Amino acid sequence: MNETYISFYLKAGRIRVFVSTLRGIGSPSRICFMTDDEEKTLLILPHDKRDFLSHSVPPKVYIGTSGMEVNSKRLCRIIAEQHGWDMSKSYRVPGIIIPDKKVAVYRLGDAETINS
């Protein structure tokens, strides 16, 4: 298992996913975000088809080392409201990559405020 992070830039409605995470879950061309029923855990999973749940991973992401940004004001707002996050701030959430399951798991309750 590998440690990873995901960043939420709430004011802009952006989520930053690091390329190491994407590589760790199998370098998918599409991903989706899922939460548990209590929204304490966020998962990133490969997703096979284009639909309302998935986000495209541009192929050029895998050439570099930084990652990608997903624009989703709705997801940012939902998670911020559930956890009492300030919408004018940015947060970094720790997680782990489980390569054999092709999933990244983030503990939303362990978020830290970051300067953006």
Secondary structure, 3 states (H helix, E strand, C coil): CEEEEEEEECCCCEEEEEHHHHHHCCCCCEEEEEECCCCCEEEEEECCCCCCCEEECCHHHHCCCCEEEEECHHHHHHHHHHHCCCCCCEEEEEEEEEHHHCEEEEEHHHCEEECC
